[in-house]
Amino acid sequence: MIKLYDSRLSGNSWKVRLLLRHLGVPFQRKTLNLAEGSHKTPDFTARNRFQRIPVVELEDGCHLTESAAILLYFAEGTSLIPSDPVERAKVTAWLFYEQADLMRFLAFPRFYAMTGQSEAKADVIAHYREVGEAALAPLERAFGEHGWLHGDMPSVADFGLYPYIRLSAEGGYDLAQWPAICGWLTRFEALSGYEPLVPGV
Ligand SMILES: N[C@@H](CCC(=O)N[C@@H](CS)C(=O)NCC(=O)O)C(=O)O
């Protein structure tokens, strides 16, 4: 069976889990404790030279790394990724945008809050919030035109962008100022296979 190396609170890993559940792909979770450094061991480094999660181990033992690359691998051949190269590029553009312009700015204020560093890191958090909010504005505009990131149907892009936007409130973002984004979060949560970051909580 496919294995997903994740951690309990990793948003990047949540992306992959959400997609696998939506597609009905069976997998086994291997949940690491990052605080113990279990992603820095020689064994894990052999699975991912970048020493990060998520990592997917396929049934033949091959490893996939980087959440966007993993999402694209599993979306291949499904309705979540267009076969037309131009439409496909529009979908993958969102995944690149998330990695370059959103993820760090949304994730780090949350990480600092979770690790009790909000006060010590107040200046950097203020900077991240400013950049992150500017990067959310194009999404608010996009959802004024269509219900999903790529037109009127969910695509793999929605799976790539949902987790850190949903989790951003834990880092102090006020999502209420983005009504169209909030509507999309609600639509996403109604997709088949949806499960919260920590199931049962
Ligand atoms: N660009 C990577 C980022 C992965 C990443 O930052 N993972 C975090 C957990 S969400 C991690 O493993 N952090 C441990 C570390 O960097 O030491 C992806 O999208 O997969």
The ligand as a Gaussian input file, in Angstrom:
#p B3LYP/6-31G(d) Opt

LIG

0 1
 N        7.913000      22.931000      -0.396000
 C        7.689000      21.821000       0.492000
 C        7.642000      22.318000       1.927000
 C        7.551000      21.163000       2.902000
 C        7.689000      21.635000       4.336000
 O        8.062000      22.779000       4.615000
 N        7.359000      20.714000       5.251000
 C        7.463000      21.012000       6.649000
 C        6.231000      20.543000       7.399000
 S        4.761000      21.341000       6.802000
 C        8.670000      20.283000       7.225000
 O        8.893000      19.137000       6.925000
 N        9.426000      20.992000       8.056000
 C       10.529000      20.430000       8.740000
 C       11.804000      21.179000       8.480000
 O       11.845000      21.999000       7.526000
 O       12.771000      20.926000       9.213000
 C        6.388000      21.094000       0.119000
 O        5.485000      21.772000      -0.385000
 O        6.288000      19.874000       0.308000

